[in-house]
Amino acid sequence: MTDTTPHIVNCPTCGTGVKWTSANELRPFCSERCKLLDLGAWASGEHKIPGDPLYDDPLSGEPEE
């Protein structure tokens, strides 16, 4: 017997439970609003992936050390 209960994940923006199914085009977000808030946080630099600042901007024209 296969379990057909959809997996529930938390929306990364507000924490609301979201069904992880192919029918939910916004997954992992619960709404378009939460999706856009997350995108805005990335665009403003609020969210970022840590890295080595020497290698972050290959187009800066500064030589690597």
PyMOL Python script that loads the backbone (N, CA, C, O; Angstrom):
from pymol import cmd

cmd.read_pdbstr("""\
ATOM      1  N   MET A   1       0.843  -1.189   0.000  1.00  0.00           N
ATOM      2  CA  MET A   1       0.000   0.000   0.000  1.00  0.00           C
ATOM      3  C   MET A   1       0.886   1.250   0.000  1.00  0.00           C
ATOM      4  O   MET A   1       1.802   1.360   0.815  1.00  0.00           O
ATOM      5  N   THR A   2       0.622   2.167  -0.890  1.00  0.00           N
ATOM      6  CA  THR A   2       1.399   3.386  -1.025  1.00  0.00           C
ATOM      7  C   THR A   2       0.719   4.515  -0.261  1.00  0.00           C
ATOM      8  O   THR A   2      -0.498   4.684  -0.329  1.00  0.00           O
ATOM      9  N   ASP A   3       1.521   5.279   0.464  1.00  0.00           N
ATOM     10  CA  ASP A   3       0.995   6.430   1.204  1.00  0.00           C
ATOM     11  C   ASP A   3       0.801   7.575   0.216  1.00  0.00           C
ATOM     12  O   ASP A   3       1.763   8.019  -0.410  1.00  0.00           O
ATOM     13  N   THR A   4      -0.444   8.063   0.068  1.00  0.00           N
ATOM     14  CA  THR A   4      -0.746   9.143  -0.872  1.00  0.00           C
ATOM     15  C   THR A   4      -0.894  10.493  -0.177  1.00  0.00           C
ATOM     16  O   THR A   4      -1.303  11.473  -0.800  1.00  0.00           O
ATOM     17  N   THR A   5      -0.562  10.545   1.111  1.00  0.00           N
ATOM     18  CA  THR A   5      -0.641  11.801   1.840  1.00  0.00           C
ATOM     19  C   THR A   5       0.470  12.722   1.352  1.00  0.00           C
ATOM     20  O   THR A   5       1.639  12.337   1.375  1.00  0.00           O
ATOM     21  N   PRO A   6       0.126  13.943   0.907  1.00  0.00           N
ATOM     22  CA  PRO A   6       1.174  14.850   0.423  1.00  0.00           C
ATOM     23  C   PRO A   6       2.099  15.279   1.556  1.00  0.00           C
ATOM     24  O   PRO A   6       1.674  15.441   2.700  1.00  0.00           O
ATOM     25  N   HIS A   7       3.347  15.455   1.221  1.00  0.00           N
ATOM     26  CA  HIS A   7       4.342  15.939   2.172  1.00  0.00           C
ATOM     27  C   HIS A   7       4.038  17.410   2.464  1.00  0.00           C
ATOM     28  O   HIS A   7       3.736  18.176   1.549  1.00  0.00           O
ATOM     29  N   ILE A   8       4.117  17.799   3.721  1.00  0.00           N
ATOM     30  CA  ILE A   8       3.865  19.190   4.121  1.00  0.00           C
ATOM     31  C   ILE A   8       5.204  19.846   4.463  1.00  0.00           C
ATOM     32  O   ILE A   8       5.974  19.320   5.267  1.00  0.00           O
ATOM     33  N   VAL A   9       5.475  20.998   3.845  1.00  0.00           N
ATOM     34  CA  VAL A   9       6.676  21.783   4.154  1.00  0.00           C
ATOM     35  C   VAL A   9       6.232  23.146   4.663  1.00  0.00           C
ATOM     36  O   VAL A   9       5.100  23.564   4.422  1.00  0.00           O
ATOM     37  N   ASN A  10       7.105  23.827   5.355  1.00  0.00           N
ATOM     38  CA  ASN A  10       6.797  25.166   5.842  1.00  0.00           C
ATOM     39  C   ASN A  10       7.210  26.202   4.814  1.00  0.00           C
ATOM     40  O   ASN A  10       8.305  26.132   4.256  1.00  0.00           O
ATOM     41  N   CYS A  11       6.334  27.162   4.565  1.00  0.00           N
ATOM     42  CA  CYS A  11       6.647  28.280   3.679  1.00  0.00           C
ATOM     43  C   CYS A  11       7.884  28.986   4.244  1.00  0.00           C
ATOM     44  O   CYS A  11       7.889  29.340   5.423  1.00  0.00           O
ATOM     45  N   PRO A  12       8.937  29.202   3.436  1.00  0.00           N
ATOM     46  CA  PRO A  12      10.144  29.841   3.949  1.00  0.00           C
ATOM     47  C   PRO A  12       9.942  31.291   4.380  1.00  0.00           C
ATOM     48  O   PRO A  12      10.777  31.836   5.101  1.00  0.00           O
ATOM     49  N   THR A  13       8.862  31.918   3.958  1.00  0.00           N
ATOM     50  CA  THR A  13       8.625  33.312   4.310  1.00  0.00           C
ATOM     51  C   THR A  13       7.810  33.448   5.592  1.00  0.00           C
ATOM     52  O   THR A  13       8.193  34.195   6.493  1.00  0.00           O
ATOM     53  N   CYS A  14       6.689  32.732   5.679  1.00  0.00           N
ATOM     54  CA  CYS A  14       5.797  32.928   6.828  1.00  0.00           C
ATOM     55  C   CYS A  14       5.643  31.702   7.724  1.00  0.00           C
ATOM     56  O   CYS A  14       5.123  31.815   8.834  1.00  0.00           O
ATOM     57  N   GLY A  15       6.088  30.528   7.261  1.00  0.00           N
ATOM     58  CA  GLY A  15       6.026  29.324   8.080  1.00  0.00           C
ATOM     59  C   GLY A  15       4.738  28.527   7.972  1.00  0.00           C
ATOM     60  O   GLY A  15       4.603  27.501   8.638  1.00  0.00           O
ATOM     61  N   THR A  16       3.792  28.962   7.160  1.00  0.00           N
ATOM     62  CA  THR A  16       2.535  28.235   6.971  1.00  0.00           C
ATOM     63  C   THR A  16       2.822  26.890   6.312  1.00  0.00           C
ATOM     64  O   THR A  16       3.690  26.794   5.444  1.00  0.00           O
ATOM     65  N   GLY A  17       2.093  25.850   6.721  1.00  0.00           N
ATOM     66  CA  GLY A  17       2.246  24.539   6.106  1.00  0.00           C
ATOM     67  C   GLY A  17       1.756  24.548   4.670  1.00  0.00           C
ATOM     68  O   GLY A  17       0.690  25.087   4.375  1.00  0.00           O
ATOM     69  N   VAL A  18       2.546  23.943   3.763  1.00  0.00           N
ATOM     70  CA  VAL A  18       2.247  23.933   2.333  1.00  0.00           C
ATOM     71  C   VAL A  18       2.336  22.494   1.835  1.00  0.00           C
ATOM     72  O   VAL A  18       3.299  21.790   2.140  1.00  0.00           O
ATOM     73  N   LYS A  19       1.333  22.054   1.066  1.00  0.00           N
ATOM     74  CA  LYS A  19       1.376  20.719   0.474  1.00  0.00           C
ATOM     75  C   LYS A  19       2.385  20.708  -0.667  1.00  0.00           C
ATOM     76  O   LYS A  19       2.333  21.558  -1.556  1.00  0.00           O
ATOM     77  N   TRP A  20       3.306  19.744  -0.642  1.00  0.00           N
ATOM     78  CA  TRP A  20       4.308  19.615  -1.693  1.00  0.00           C
ATOM     79  C   TRP A  20       3.758  18.670  -2.749  1.00  0.00           C
ATOM     80  O   TRP A  20       3.987  17.462  -2.703  1.00  0.00           O
ATOM     81  N   THR A  21       3.029  19.240  -3.701  1.00  0.00           N
ATOM     82  CA  THR A  21       2.447  18.461  -4.790  1.00  0.00           C
ATOM     83  C   THR A  21       2.695  19.187  -6.103  1.00  0.00           C
ATOM     84  O   THR A  21       2.955  20.390  -6.122  1.00  0.00           O
ATOM     85  N   SER A  22       2.612  18.446  -7.196  1.00  0.00           N
ATOM     86  CA  SER A  22       2.821  19.070  -8.508  1.00  0.00           C
ATOM     87  C   SER A  22       1.706  20.068  -8.833  1.00  0.00           C
ATOM     88  O   SER A  22       1.895  20.953  -9.667  1.00  0.00           O
ATOM     89  N   ALA A  23       0.560  19.933  -8.190  1.00  0.00           N
ATOM     90  CA  ALA A  23      -0.542  20.864  -8.417  1.00  0.00           C
ATOM     91  C   ALA A  23      -0.278  22.236  -7.782  1.00  0.00           C
ATOM     92  O   ALA A  23      -0.892  23.229  -8.173  1.00  0.00           O
ATOM     93  N   ASN A  24       0.627  22.290  -6.811  1.00  0.00           N
ATOM     94  CA  ASN A  24       0.943  23.547  -6.137  1.00  0.00           C
ATOM     95  C   ASN A  24       2.107  24.212  -6.857  1.00  0.00           C
ATOM     96  O   ASN A  24       3.267  23.909  -6.574  1.00  0.00           O
ATOM     97  N   GLU A  25       1.811  25.106  -7.777  1.00  0.00           N
ATOM     98  CA  GLU A  25       2.833  25.768  -8.582  1.00  0.00           C
ATOM     99  C   GLU A  25       3.687  26.752  -7.788  1.00  0.00           C
ATOM    100  O   GLU A  25       4.755  27.146  -8.256  1.00  0.00           O
ATOM    101  N   LEU A  26       3.247  27.153  -6.608  1.00  0.00           N
ATOM    102  CA  LEU A  26       3.994  28.120  -5.800  1.00  0.00           C
ATOM    103  C   LEU A  26       4.939  27.461  -4.803  1.00  0.00           C
ATOM    104  O   LEU A  26       5.682  28.155  -4.109  1.00  0.00           O
ATOM    105  N   ARG A  27       4.923  26.129  -4.721  1.00  0.00           N
ATOM    106  CA  ARG A  27       5.734  25.461  -3.706  1.00  0.00           C
ATOM    107  C   ARG A  27       7.187  25.881  -3.806  1.00  0.00           C
ATOM    108  O   ARG A  27       7.688  25.973  -4.927  1.00  0.00           O
ATOM    109  N   PRO A  28       7.876  26.133  -2.760  1.00  0.00           N
ATOM    110  CA  PRO A  28       7.558  25.885  -1.369  1.00  0.00           C
ATOM    111  C   PRO A  28       6.797  27.019  -0.684  1.00  0.00           C
ATOM    112  O   PRO A  28       6.616  26.996   0.533  1.00  0.00           O
ATOM    113  N   PHE A  29       6.352  28.009  -1.457  1.00  0.00           N
ATOM    114  CA  PHE A  29       5.659  29.154  -0.861  1.00  0.00           C
ATOM    115  C   PHE A  29       4.159  28.890  -0.764  1.00  0.00           C
ATOM    116  O   PHE A  29       3.606  28.093  -1.521  1.00  0.00           O
ATOM    117  N   CYS A  30       3.507  29.578   0.186  1.00  0.00           N
ATOM    118  CA  CYS A  30       2.069  29.398   0.371  1.00  0.00           C
ATOM    119  C   CYS A  30       1.263  30.349  -0.516  1.00  0.00           C
ATOM    120  O   CYS A  30       0.080  30.113  -0.761  1.00  0.00           O
ATOM    121  N   SER A  31       1.899  31.424  -0.998  1.00  0.00           N
ATOM    122  CA  SER A  31       1.171  32.407  -1.796  1.00  0.00           C
ATOM    123  C   SER A  31       2.140  33.175  -2.693  1.00  0.00           C
ATOM    124  O   SER A  31       3.356  33.133  -2.503  1.00  0.00           O
ATOM    125  N   GLU A  32       1.580  33.865  -3.659  1.00  0.00           N
ATOM    126  CA  GLU A  32       2.376  34.724  -4.549  1.00  0.00           C
ATOM    127  C   GLU A  32       3.052  35.826  -3.733  1.00  0.00           C
ATOM    128  O   GLU A  32       4.187  36.208  -4.019  1.00  0.00           O
ATOM    129  N   ARG A  33       2.352  36.334  -2.721  1.00  0.00           N
ATOM    130  CA  ARG A  33       2.905  37.388  -1.867  1.00  0.00           C
ATOM    131  C   ARG A  33       4.188  36.914  -1.182  1.00  0.00           C
ATOM    132  O   ARG A  33       5.200  37.614  -1.207  1.00  0.00           O
ATOM    133  N   CYS A  34       4.147  35.721  -0.567  1.00  0.00           N
ATOM    134  CA  CYS A  34       5.337  35.200   0.115  1.00  0.00           C
ATOM    135  C   CYS A  34       6.471  34.955  -0.881  1.00  0.00           C
ATOM    136  O   CYS A  34       7.637  35.192  -0.567  1.00  0.00           O
ATOM    137  N   LYS A  35       6.133  34.488  -2.063  1.00  0.00           N
ATOM    138  CA  LYS A  35       7.133  34.265  -3.112  1.00  0.00           C
ATOM    139  C   LYS A  35       7.828  35.574  -3.477  1.00  0.00           C
ATOM    140  O   LYS A  35       9.053  35.613  -3.595  1.00  0.00           O
ATOM    141  N   LEU A  36       7.053  36.650  -3.656  1.00  0.00           N
ATOM    142  CA  LEU A  36       7.621  37.948  -4.022  1.00  0.00           C
ATOM    143  C   LEU A  36       8.405  38.583  -2.875  1.00  0.00           C
ATOM    144  O   LEU A  36       9.409  39.256  -3.107  1.00  0.00           O
ATOM    145  N   LEU A  37       7.952  38.372  -1.647  1.00  0.00           N
ATOM    146  CA  LEU A  37       8.710  38.885  -0.500  1.00  0.00           C
ATOM    147  C   LEU A  37      10.088  38.228  -0.431  1.00  0.00           C
ATOM    148  O   LEU A  37      11.084  38.893  -0.149  1.00  0.00           O
ATOM    149  N   ASP A  38      10.140  36.923  -0.688  1.00  0.00           N
ATOM    150  CA  ASP A  38      11.408  36.207  -0.679  1.00  0.00           C
ATOM    151  C   ASP A  38      12.320  36.705  -1.803  1.00  0.00           C
ATOM    152  O   ASP A  38      13.513  36.918  -1.589  1.00  0.00           O
ATOM    153  N   LEU A  39      11.763  36.887  -2.987  1.00  0.00           N
ATOM    154  CA  LEU A  39      12.537  37.400  -4.116  1.00  0.00           C
ATOM    155  C   LEU A  39      13.100  38.782  -3.796  1.00  0.00           C
ATOM    156  O   LEU A  39      14.257  39.072  -4.101  1.00  0.00           O
ATOM    157  N   GLY A  40      12.285  39.627  -3.185  1.00  0.00           N
ATOM    158  CA  GLY A  40      12.741  40.964  -2.799  1.00  0.00           C
ATOM    159  C   GLY A  40      13.870  40.921  -1.792  1.00  0.00           C
ATOM    160  O   GLY A  40      14.782  41.746  -1.848  1.00  0.00           O
ATOM    161  N   ALA A  41      13.821  39.963  -0.864  1.00  0.00           N
ATOM    162  CA  ALA A  41      14.890  39.827   0.136  1.00  0.00           C
ATOM    163  C   ALA A  41      16.206  39.426  -0.534  1.00  0.00           C
ATOM    164  O   ALA A  41      17.271  39.899  -0.137  1.00  0.00           O
ATOM    165  N   TRP A  42      16.139  38.560  -1.542  1.00  0.00           N
ATOM    166  CA  TRP A  42      17.357  38.205  -2.285  1.00  0.00           C
ATOM    167  C   TRP A  42      17.864  39.410  -3.073  1.00  0.00           C
ATOM    168  O   TRP A  42      19.066  39.677  -3.083  1.00  0.00           O
ATOM    169  N   ALA A  43      16.968  40.139  -3.732  1.00  0.00           N
ATOM    170  CA  ALA A  43      17.359  41.277  -4.563  1.00  0.00           C
ATOM    171  C   ALA A  43      17.984  42.403  -3.738  1.00  0.00           C
ATOM    172  O   ALA A  43      18.876  43.102  -4.219  1.00  0.00           O
ATOM    173  N   SER A  44      17.523  42.579  -2.508  1.00  0.00           N
ATOM    174  CA  SER A  44      18.045  43.651  -1.664  1.00  0.00           C
ATOM    175  C   SER A  44      19.309  43.257  -0.913  1.00  0.00           C
ATOM    176  O   SER A  44      19.940  44.097  -0.273  1.00  0.00           O
ATOM    177  N   GLY A  45      19.681  41.980  -0.989  1.00  0.00           N
ATOM    178  CA  GLY A  45      20.868  41.519  -0.279  1.00  0.00           C
ATOM    179  C   GLY A  45      20.587  41.037   1.133  1.00  0.00           C
ATOM    180  O   GLY A  45      21.509  40.657   1.854  1.00  0.00           O
ATOM    181  N   GLU A  46      19.316  41.049   1.538  1.00  0.00           N
ATOM    182  CA  GLU A  46      18.960  40.551   2.868  1.00  0.00           C
ATOM    183  C   GLU A  46      19.279  39.060   2.983  1.00  0.00           C
ATOM    184  O   GLU A  46      19.755  38.600   4.021  1.00  0.00           O
ATOM    185  N   HIS A  47      19.015  38.313   1.919  1.00  0.00           N
ATOM    186  CA  HIS A  47      19.405  36.908   1.834  1.00  0.00           C
ATOM    187  C   HIS A  47      20.651  36.844   0.973  1.00  0.00           C
ATOM    188  O   HIS A  47      20.726  37.506  -0.062  1.00  0.00           O
ATOM    189  N   LYS A  48      21.625  36.058   1.387  1.00  0.00           N
ATOM    190  CA  LYS A  48      22.814  35.874   0.564  1.00  0.00           C
ATOM    191  C   LYS A  48      23.493  34.572   0.933  1.00  0.00           C
ATOM    192  O   LYS A  48      23.309  34.042   2.029  1.00  0.00           O
ATOM    193  N   ILE A  49      24.273  34.070   0.006  1.00  0.00           N
ATOM    194  CA  ILE A  49      25.027  32.851   0.228  1.00  0.00           C
ATOM    195  C   ILE A  49      26.452  33.274   0.547  1.00  0.00           C
ATOM    196  O   ILE A  49      27.068  33.997  -0.235  1.00  0.00           O
ATOM    197  N   PRO A  50      26.989  32.833   1.689  1.00  0.00           N
ATOM    198  CA  PRO A  50      28.336  33.248   2.052  1.00  0.00           C
ATOM    199  C   PRO A  50      29.368  32.731   1.051  1.00  0.00           C
ATOM    200  O   PRO A  50      29.217  31.653   0.475  1.00  0.00           O
ATOM    201  N   GLY A  51      30.391  33.507   0.866  1.00  0.00           N
ATOM    202  CA  GLY A  51      31.460  33.123  -0.046  1.00  0.00           C
ATOM    203  C   GLY A  51      32.707  33.918   0.248  1.00  0.00           C
ATOM    204  O   GLY A  51      32.708  34.782   1.125  1.00  0.00           O
ATOM    205  N   ASP A  52      33.761  33.635  -0.472  1.00  0.00           N
ATOM    206  CA  ASP A  52      35.018  34.334  -0.323  1.00  0.00           C
ATOM    207  C   ASP A  52      34.935  35.649  -1.093  1.00  0.00           C
ATOM    208  O   ASP A  52      34.772  35.623  -2.313  1.00  0.00           O
ATOM    209  N   PRO A  53      35.040  36.794  -0.425  1.00  0.00           N
ATOM    210  CA  PRO A  53      34.877  38.076  -1.115  1.00  0.00           C
ATOM    211  C   PRO A  53      35.907  38.307  -2.223  1.00  0.00           C
ATOM    212  O   PRO A  53      35.653  39.098  -3.132  1.00  0.00           O
ATOM    213  N   LEU A  54      37.060  37.639  -2.171  1.00  0.00           N
ATOM    214  CA  LEU A  54      38.054  37.800  -3.231  1.00  0.00           C
ATOM    215  C   LEU A  54      37.561  37.254  -4.560  1.00  0.00           C
ATOM    216  O   LEU A  54      38.019  37.684  -5.618  1.00  0.00           O
ATOM    217  N   TYR A  55      36.633  36.309  -4.512  1.00  0.00           N
ATOM    218  CA  TYR A  55      36.177  35.658  -5.728  1.00  0.00           C
ATOM    219  C   TYR A  55      34.722  35.978  -6.064  1.00  0.00           C
ATOM    220  O   TYR A  55      34.171  35.409  -7.006  1.00  0.00           O
ATOM    221  N   ASP A  56      34.107  36.858  -5.326  1.00  0.00           N
ATOM    222  CA  ASP A  56      32.685  37.152  -5.533  1.00  0.00           C
ATOM    223  C   ASP A  56      32.396  37.929  -6.819  1.00  0.00           C
ATOM    224  O   ASP A  56      31.336  37.739  -7.414  1.00  0.00           O
ATOM    225  N   ASP A  57      33.305  38.796  -7.263  1.00  0.00           N
ATOM    226  CA  ASP A  57      33.026  39.644  -8.424  1.00  0.00           C
ATOM    227  C   ASP A  57      34.118  39.467  -9.472  1.00  0.00           C
ATOM    228  O   ASP A  57      35.085  40.229  -9.492  1.00  0.00           O
ATOM    229  N   PRO A  58      33.975  38.461 -10.352  1.00  0.00           N
ATOM    230  CA  PRO A  58      35.013  38.211 -11.340  1.00  0.00           C
ATOM    231  C   PRO A  58      35.109  39.322 -12.398  1.00  0.00           C
ATOM    232  O   PRO A  58      36.093  39.364 -13.137  1.00  0.00           O
ATOM    233  N   LEU A  59      34.140  40.201 -12.491  1.00  0.00           N
ATOM    234  CA  LEU A  59      34.155  41.273 -13.484  1.00  0.00           C
ATOM    235  C   LEU A  59      34.616  42.618 -12.915  1.00  0.00           C
ATOM    236  O   LEU A  59      34.515  43.645 -13.587  1.00  0.00           O
ATOM    237  N   SER A  60      35.125  42.613 -11.669  1.00  0.00           N
ATOM    238  CA  SER A  60      35.496  43.866 -11.038  1.00  0.00           C
ATOM    239  C   SER A  60      36.758  44.475 -11.626  1.00  0.00           C
ATOM    240  O   SER A  60      37.015  45.664 -11.438  1.00  0.00           O
ATOM    241  N   GLY A  61      37.562  43.662 -12.347  1.00  0.00           N
ATOM    242  CA  GLY A  61      38.799  44.185 -12.915  1.00  0.00           C
ATOM    243  C   GLY A  61      39.960  44.145 -11.951  1.00  0.00           C
ATOM    244  O   GLY A  61      41.088  44.459 -12.332  1.00  0.00           O
ATOM    245  N   GLU A  62      39.711  43.761 -10.700  1.00  0.00           N
ATOM    246  CA  GLU A  62      40.779  43.678  -9.718  1.00  0.00           C
ATOM    247  C   GLU A  62      41.444  42.313  -9.825  1.00  0.00           C
ATOM    248  O   GLU A  62      40.754  41.297  -9.909  1.00  0.00           O
ATOM    249  N   PRO A  63      42.785  42.273  -9.824  1.00  0.00           N
ATOM    250  CA  PRO A  63      43.472  40.975  -9.924  1.00  0.00           C
ATOM    251  C   PRO A  63      43.259  40.134  -8.671  1.00  0.00           C
ATOM    252  O   PRO A  63      43.157  40.662  -7.563  1.00  0.00           O
ATOM    253  N   GLU A  64      43.196  38.842  -8.859  1.00  0.00           N
ATOM    254  CA  GLU A  64      43.078  37.930  -7.713  1.00  0.00           C
ATOM    255  C   GLU A  64      44.428  37.803  -7.040  1.00  0.00           C
ATOM    256  O   GLU A  64      45.464  37.842  -7.703  1.00  0.00           O
ATOM    257  N   GLU A  65      44.420  37.651  -5.739  1.00  0.00           N
ATOM    258  CA  GLU A  65      45.671  37.504  -4.986  1.00  0.00           C
ATOM    259  C   GLU A  65      45.998  36.053  -4.766  1.00  0.00           C
ATOM    260  O   GLU A  65      47.015  35.737  -4.150  1.00  0.00           O
TER     261      GLU A  65
END
""", "prot")
cmd.dss("prot")
cmd.show_as("cartoon", "prot")
cmd.util.cbc("prot")
cmd.orient("prot")
